[in-house]
Amino acid sequence: MTDDNTKNGATTETDADLKTIDAQTGEVQGEQTADLDVPDTETDNLEEDVDTAFPGMDGAMFAQVQEMMAKMERADELEKENADLRVKLSRLATDFEGYRTRTQQDVAAAQGQGISKAAEALMPVYDDIDRALSMVSDDPAKLVPGMQAVQGKVLGVFSGLGLEATGKVGEAFDPQWHEALQVVPGDEDDVIVQVYQLGFRMGERLVRPARVVVSRKG
């Protein structure tokens, strides 16, 4: 008794696979495996990625979205840098304010010390004037040499402070240091012949101009 399943191109199945038998020759044509729909997990196709992530969006639009996202990330980074700079600027402002305060205190202390030293240097002059005035009642003639001595001491104090007297009789007139109140005929031009007020300079800086009378050839 023969197996009817081998007639008319019928197929026989085993547990392992499926085979096709030719009806005329009886030869096995080959193995058939079931078609399985296996997705391709590796792809470099941008359009397929776009279709998967954003259905209906083309590659150009997706590129614009990526560019916008990159700019937003950069904006966040810039905002953080800006915040850091604001903190640093605040610290610098605080440090500068402290420096300015300390500088003002140092300047005030230096000024106070300078005034104290100047006053201390002038105290002996006051003492000399006081003694000269006390002798007027006894002998007024002694007042003149006493005041001349005081005058010399004051000039010595000024010299110690760095001041130099200018505008003496016989000195050449210099408009940088002298102020001419009057011009009178004389044997020479631009020579100081009378001093109304002595001037003082400190190096190349004028402290007070001398007020003088200047000669001019007639």
VOLOKOL-875665 format. One record per atom (N, C-alpha, C): x, y, z; residue in three letters. Coordinates in pm, whole numbers, padded with zeros to 5 digits, always signed. Layout:
<rs>
XYZala
...
</rs>
This chain:
<rs>
+00085-00117+00000met
+00000+00000+00000met
+00089+00123+00000met
+00064+00211-00101thr
+00151+00328-00117thr
+00091+00450-00050thr
+00180+00547-00019asp
+00138+00672+00048asp
+00086+00766-00056asp
-00041+00801-00044asp
-00102+00890-00143asp
-00050+01032-00134asp
+00017+01064-00026asn
+00064+01200-00009asn
+00176+01235-00104asn
+00245+01135-00167thr
+00355+01162-00258thr
+00310+01183-00399thr
+00183+01167-00427lys
+00131+01185-00562lys
+00094+01331-00587lys
+00097+01361-00722asn
+00053+01493-00771asn
+00125+01609-00703asn
+00252+01592-00677gly
+00334+01707-00627gly
+00304+01741-00485gly
+00251+01650-00409ala
+00222+01681-00270ala
+00350+01693-00193ala
+00346+01754-00079thr
+00464+01777+00002thr
+00456+01698+00128thr
+00574+01659+00176thr
+00582+01592+00304thr
+00647+01685+00403thr
+00601+01681+00525glu
+00650+01771+00628glu
+00715+01691+00738glu
+00825+01741+00785thr
+00887+01687+00905thr
+00884+01794+01010thr
+00926+01754+01131asp
+00930+01851+01240asp
+01039+01954+01219asp
+01142+01921+01136ala
+01256+02010+01122ala
+01237+02113+01015ala
+01183+02069+00894asp
+01173+02165+00784asp
+01066+02121+00688asp
+01053+02194+00578leu
+00958+02167+00470leu
+01035+02140+00342leu
+00997+02032+00265lys
+01065+01997+00140lys
+00963+01992+00027lys
+01008+02029-00093thr
+00921+02025-00212thr
+00969+01910-00302thr
+00877+01821-00341ile
+00911+01703-00423ile
+00848+01720-00559ile
+00931+01704-00662asp
+00881+01715-00801asp
+00788+01597-00828asp
+00669+01621-00886ala
+00570+01514-00910ala
+00615+01417-01018ala
+00695+01461-01114gln
+00737+01374-01223gln
+00863+01297-01190gln
+00963+01365-01131thr
+01091+01299-01108thr
+01102+01243-00969thr
+01022+01295-00879gly
+01032+01249-00741gly
+01151+01304-00668gly
+01219+01406-00725glu
+01336+01463-00660glu
+01296+01577-00568glu
+01375+01581-00470val
+01352+01692-00375val
+01412+01820-00435val
+01328+01920-00451gln
+01373+02044-00513gln
+01454+02132-00416gln
+01431+02128-00293gly
+01506+02213-00198gly
+01425+02240-00073gly
+01487+02309+00019glu
+01423+02341+00145glu
+01358+02477+00138glu
+01247+02491+00200gln
+01176+02618+00213gln
+01170+02656+00359gln
+01214+02776+00387thr
+01205+02826+00525thr
+01100+02934+00532thr
+01041+02945+00642ala
+00935+03045+00660ala
+00995+03185+00654ala
+00927+03275+00579asp
+00972+03415+00570asp
+00941+03486+00701asp
+01048+03539+00765leu
+01033+03612+00892leu
+01063+03760+00868leu
+00979+03846+00916asp
+00996+03993+00901asp
+01085+04044+01013asp
+01219+04043+00988val
+01315+04086+01089val
+01357+04230+01060val
+01333+04322+01147pro
+01370+04463+01121pro
+01520+04482+01123pro
+01565+04570+01036asp
+01706+04605+01030asp
+01734+04709+01138asp
+01814+04671+01239thr
+01839+04760+01353thr
+01952+04859+01327thr
+02031+04840+01224glu
+02142+04929+01194glu
+02117+04999+01062glu
+02107+05130+01062thr
+02085+05205+00939thr
+02149+05342+00953thr
+02203+05390+00843asp
+02262+05523+00840asp
+02178+05617+00755asp
+02058+05574+00721asn
+01974+05653+00633asn
+01902+05759+00715asn
+01930+05888+00689leu
+01870+05996+00767leu
+01720+06002+00747leu
+01675+05979+00623glu
+01533+05988+00596glu
+01455+05884+00676glu
+01511+05759+00686glu
+01444+05656+00764glu
+01439+05695+00910glu
+01550+05757+00964asp
+01551+05803+01103asp
+01447+05913+01124asp
+01438+06004+01030val
+01341+06112+01040val
+01200+06057+01041val
+01174+05961+00948asp
+01040+05903+00941asp
+01005+05831+01071asp
+01105+05770+01132thr
+01080+05698+01257thr
+01055+05793+01373thr
+01143+05898+01386ala
+01131+05990+01499ala
+01021+06093+01480ala
+01015+06152+01359phe
+00915+06255+01330phe
+00843+06218+01201phe
+00736+06139+01207pro
+00663+06099+01086pro
+00615+06219+01007pro
+00638+06219+00880gly
+00592+06327+00793gly
+00690+06442+00781gly
+00807+06442+00850met
+00905+06550+00844met
+01019+06510+00752met
+01053+06601+00659asp
+01161+06568+00566asp
+01296+06600+00630asp
+01404+06567+00559gly
+01539+06582+00611gly
+01576+06727+00637gly
+01532+06819+00549ala
+01566+06960+00566ala
+01504+07017+00694ala
+01378+06984+00715met
+01312+07032+00837met
+01378+06973+00962met
+01415+06846+00954phe
+01480+06782+01068phe
+01615+06849+01097phe
+01688+06886+00991ala
+01816+06954+01009ala
+01796+07090+01077ala
+01687+07160+01038gln
+01658+07288+01102gln
+01626+07270+01250gln
+01551+07163+01281val
+01519+07135+01421val
+01645+07109+01500val
+01736+07029+01442gln
+01863+07001+01510gln
+01943+07129+01531gln
+01944+07218+01431glu
+02017+07344+01443glu
+01958+07431+01554glu
+01824+07435+01561met
+01758+07512+01666met
+01790+07456+01804met
+01791+07323+01815met
+01823+07261+01943met
+01966+07292+01984met
+02060+07293+01886ala
+02199+07325+01916ala
+02212+07470+01963ala
+02135+07561+01898lys
+02139+07700+01940lys
+02082+07717+02081lys
+01977+07643+02113met
+01920+07651+02248met
+02020+07603+02352met
+02093+07495+02320glu
+02195+07447+02412glu
+02305+07551+02430glu
+02344+07615+02318arg
+02447+07719+02325arg
+02397+07839+02406arg
+02267+07871+02391ala
+02211+07981+02468ala
+02215+07951+02618ala
+02189+07826+02653asp
+02198+07788+02795asp
+02340+07804+02846asp
+02439+07764+02764glu
+02579+07777+02804glu
+02617+07925+02822glu
+02571+08009+02729leu
+02600+08152+02738leu
+02534+08214+02862leu
+02415+08168+02895glu
+02348+08220+03013glu
+02425+08184+03140glu
+02480+08063+03144lys
+02561+08023+03259lys
+02688+08107+03267lys
+02752+08129+03149glu
+02873+08213+03149glu
+02841+08355+03192glu
+02724+08405+03147asn
+02684+08541+03186asn
+02662+08550+03336asn
+02601+08447+03394ala
+02581+08446+03539ala
+02714+08446+03613ala
+02809+08367+03563asp
+02942+08364+03626asp
+03010+08500+03618asp
+02997+08565+03501leu
+03058+08697+03485leu
+02995+08800+03578leu
+02864+08791+03598arg
+02798+08884+03691arg
+02850+08865+03833arg
+02871+08740+03871val
+02925+08713+04005val
+03066+08771+04017val
+03150+08750+03914lys
+03286+08803+03918lys
+03286+08955+03921lys
+03196+09017+03843leu
+03187+09163+03840leu
+03145+09217+03976leu
+03052+09148+04040ser
+03009+09191+04173ser
+03124+09184+04272ser
+03205+09078+04262arg
+03320+09066+04351arg
+03422+09177+04324arg
+03446+09206+04195leu
+03540+09313+04161leu
+03491+09448+04213leu
+03360+09473+04200ala
+03305+09599+04250ala
+03323+09611+04401ala
+03302+09500+04470thr
+03320+09501+04616thr
+03466+09526+04652thr
+03557+09458+04580asp
+03700+09478+04607asp
+03743+09621+04578asp
+03691+09678+04467phe
+03728+09814+04432phe
+03676+09914+04535phe
+03555+09891+04583glu
+03500+09981+04684glu
+03584+09976+04811glu
+03627+09856+04849gly
+03715+09845+04965gly
+03848+09914+04942gly
+03903+09899+04821tyr
+04030+09966+04788tyr
+04014+10117+04792tyr
+03903+10168+04736arg
+03879+10312+04735arg
+03866+10367+04877arg
+03797+10293+04961thr
+03782+10337+05099thr
+03916+10342+05171thr
+03997+10237+05151arg
+04128+10234+05215arg
+04217+10348+05163arg
+04208+10376+05032thr
+04288+10484+04973thr
+04249+10619+05032thr
+04119+10641+05043gln
+04074+10767+05103gln
+04121+10781+05247gln
+04117+10672+05319gln
+04165+10676+05458gln
+04315+10705+05463gln
+04391+10644+05369asp
+04535+10669+05366asp
+04566+10813+05331asp
+04491+10868+05232val
+04513+11007+05193val
+04480+11101+05308val
+04368+11075+05375ala
+04330+11160+05489ala
+04435+11153+05601ala
+04486+11032+05624ala
+04589+11017+05728ala
+04716+11091+05689ala
+04754+11083+05559ala
+04875+11153+05513ala
+04857+11304+05523ala
+04738+11353+05486gln
+04714+11496+05497gln
+04720+11542+05642gln
+04659+11464+05729gly
+04664+11500+05870gly
+04805+11501+05925gly
+04885+11402+05882gln
+05024+11396+05927gln
+05104+11514+05872gln
+05077+11552+05745gly
+05147+11666+05686gly
+05113+11796+05755gly
+04984+11815+05784ile
+04943+11937+05855ile
+05006+11942+05994ile
+05009+11828+06060ser
+05068+11823+06193ser
+05216+11861+06190ser
+05290+11809+06090lys
+05432+11839+06080lys
+05455+11987+06047lys
+05371+12042+05956ala
+05385+12184+05921ala
+05359+12274+06041ala
+05253+12240+06115ala
+05222+12320+06234ala
+05333+12309+06338ala
+05386+12191+06354glu
+05495+12171+06450glu
+05618+12253+06410glu
+05644+12260+06276ala
+05758+12339+06231ala
+05738+12488+06252ala
+05611+12534+06248leu
+05583+12678+06264leu
+05569+12720+06411leu
+05560+12626+06500met
+05544+12662+06641met
+05660+12744+06695met
+05788+12713+06660pro
+05898+12800+06708pro
+05887+12942+06653pro
+05834+12958+06533val
+05815+13092+06477val
+05714+13169+06560val
+05608+13103+06599tyr
+05509+13169+06686tyr
+05574+13212+06818tyr
+05657+13125+06870asp
+05724+13159+06996asp
+05813+13282+06979asp
+05883+13294+06864asp
+05970+13411+06841asp
+05887+13538+06828asp
+05775+13531+06758ile
+05688+13648+06743ile
+05634+13691+06880ile
+05598+13591+06959asp
+05546+13623+07093asp
+05652+13694+07177asp
+05776+13648+07169arg
+05884+13713+07246arg
+05913+13853+07193arg
+05909+13869+07059ala
+05937+14001+07001ala
+05831+14102+07043ala
+05707+14062+07042leu
+05600+14154+07082leu
+05607+14189+07231leu
+05653+14093+07311ser
+05663+14119+07454ser
+05771+14222+07486ser
+05869+14242+07394met
+05978+14337+07418met
+05948+14477+07367met
+05837+14496+07296val
+05804+14626+07237val
+05784+14733+07345val
+05718+14694+07452ser
+05690+14792+07557ser
+05818+14843+07622ser
+05918+14759+07629asp
+06044+14800+07692asp
+06132+14880+07596asp
+06150+14829+07473asp
+06238+14895+07376asp
+06186+14865+07236asp
+06104+14954+07175pro
+06047+14930+07042pro
+06151+14907+06934pro
+06272+14961+06949ala
+06375+14945+06847ala
+06417+14800+06833ala
+06397+14723+06936lys
+06435+14583+06928lys
+06336+14499+06846lys
+06223+14558+06810leu
+06121+14482+06736leu
+06167+14449+06594leu
+06238+14545+06532val
+06278+14524+06392val
+06372+14406+06377val
+06483+14399+06446pro
+06569+14283+06429pro
+06502+14153+06474pro
+06413+14164+06571gly
+06343+14044+06615gly
+06252+13990+06506gly
+06180+14081+06438met
+06091+14038+06329met
+06170+13988+06210met
+06285+14049+06187gln
+06371+13999+06078gln
+06418+13857+06106gln
+06447+13829+06232ala
+06487+13694+06269ala
+06372+13596+06250ala
+06251+13641+06283val
+06133+13556+06262val
+06112+13529+06114val
+06128+13635+06033gln
+06113+13619+05889gln
+06210+13516+05833gln
+06335+13524+05877gly
+06435+13426+05832gly
+06399+13285+05875gly
+06343+13272+05995lys
+06306+13138+06043lys
+06190+13081+05962lys
+06094+13166+05925val
+05981+13120+05843val
+06030+13071+05707val
+06120+13146+05648leu
+06175+13103+05519leu
+06249+12971+05532leu
+06315+12951+05646gly
+06382+12823+05670gly
+06284+12709+05680gly
+06169+12734+05743val
+06063+12632+05753val
+06009+12599+05614val
+05984+12703+05534phe
+05933+12681+05398phe
+06032+12600+05315phe
+06160+12632+05330ser
+06263+12558+05257ser
+06264+12411+05298ser
+06244+12386+05428gly
+06238+12248+05474gly
+06119+12173+05419gly
+06011+12246+05384leu
+05892+12184+05325leu
+05902+12170+05173leu
+06014+12215+05117gly
+06032+12204+04972gly
+05994+12327+04896gly
+05965+12438+04963leu
+05926+12561+04897leu
+06049+12647+04870leu
+06047+12712+04755glu
+06158+12800+04716glu
+06102+12939+04689glu
+06161+13040+04752ala
+06114+13178+04734ala
+06153+13228+04596ala
+06066+13310+04535thr
+06093+13367+04404thr
+06035+13508+04399thr
+06099+13595+04318gly
+06050+13732+04304gly
+06123+13830+04392gly
+06255+13818+04402lys
+06334+13910+04485lys
+06383+14028+04400lys
+06417+14136+04467val
+06467+14254+04397val
+06596+14219+04324val
+06606+14266+04194gly
+06723+14237+04112gly
+06709+14110+04030gly
+06607+14032+04057glu
+06585+13907+03983glu
+06519+13939+03848glu
+06551+13862+03743ala
+06490+13883+03612ala
+06342+13844+03617ala
+06259+13924+03554phe
+06115+13899+03553phe
+06083+13777+03467phe
+06002+13685+03523asp
+05961+13564+03451asp
+05810+13548+03471asp
+05732+13565+03364pro
+05585+13559+03379pro
+05535+13424+03430pro
+05621+13322+03423gln
+05580+13191+03474gln
+05568+13192+03627gln
+05653+13277+03690trp
+05657+13281+03837trp
+05616+13415+03897trp
+05618+13520+03812his
+05598+13654+03865his
+05476+13721+03802his
+05415+13807+03877glu
+05303+13888+03829glu
+05341+14036+03839glu
+05349+14102+03723ala
+05391+14243+03720ala
+05271+14333+03751ala
+05280+14405+03862leu
+05173+14499+03900leu
+05195+14637+03839leu
+05321+14666+03807gln
+05354+14799+03755gln
+05484+14791+03677gln
+05496+14877+03576val
+05620+14888+03497val
+05670+15031+03511val
+05799+15045+03548val
+05857+15178+03568val
+05984+15189+03483val
+06024+15314+03448pro
+06147+15331+03372pro
+06267+15283+03454pro
+06364+15226+03382gly
+06484+15177+03449gly
+06599+15162+03354gly
+06710+15118+03407asp
+06830+15102+03324asp
+06826+14974+03242asp
+06747+14876+03286glu
+06740+14749+03215glu
+06594+14709+03196glu
+06573+14622+03100asp
+06439+14571+03076asp
+06413+14447+03162asp
+06289+14437+03208asp
+06240+14316+03276asp
+06326+14277+03396asp
+06349+14370+03482val
+06419+14344+03607val
+06328+14387+03722val
+06319+14302+03824ile
+06234+14333+03939ile
+06303+14440+04024ile
+06233+14553+04043val
+06290+14662+04121val
+06219+14680+04255val
+06103+14617+04270gln
+06030+14627+04396gln
+05941+14503+04411gln
+05929+14458+04535val
+05848+14338+04561val
+05735+14374+04656val
+05611+14353+04611tyr
+05496+14372+04697tyr
+05464+14246+04778tyr
+05485+14132+04713gln
+05453+14005+04780gln
+05547+13898+04725gln
+05618+13832+04815leu
+05712+13727+04774leu
+05635+13605+04722leu
+05689+13545+04617gly
+05626+13425+04559gly
+05699+13298+04602gly
+05633+13186+04583phe
+05692+13056+04621phe
+05659+12952+04514phe
+05753+12865+04491arg
+05738+12755+04396arg
+05787+12627+04461arg
+05736+12516+04413met
+05781+12385+04461met
+05823+12305+04338met
+05952+12303+04312gly
+06000+12240+04189gly
+05953+12320+04069gly
+05882+12252+03978glu
+05828+12318+03860glu
+05682+12358+03878glu
+05632+12350+03998arg
+05492+12386+04025arg
+05487+12518+04101arg
+05405+12611+04051leu
+05390+12741+04115leu
+05293+12728+04232leu
+05338+12773+04348val
+05252+12773+04467val
+05182+12909+04480val
+05260+13018+04465arg
+05204+13152+04468arg
+05292+13243+04386arg
+05237+13319+04291pro
+05321+13408+04212pro
+05367+13529+04294pro
+05486+13578+04261ala
+05536+13700+04326ala
+05472+13821+04259ala
+05430+13916+04339arg
+05369+14039+04287arg
+05475+14149+04294arg
+05517+14198+04175val
+05638+14281+04169val
+05617+14402+04077val
+05718+14493+04087val
+05728+14606+03995val
+05847+14581+03906val
+05830+14603+03773val
+05932+14568+03674val
+05982+14693+03603val
+06113+14697+03575ser
+06172+14812+03505ser
+06165+14789+03355ser
+06166+14904+03283arg
+06165+14901+03138arg
+06242+15022+03088arg
+06338+15003+02996lys
+06415+15114+02943lys
+06321+15212+02874lys
+06343+15342+02907gly
+06255+15446+02853gly
+06280+15480+02712gly
</rs>
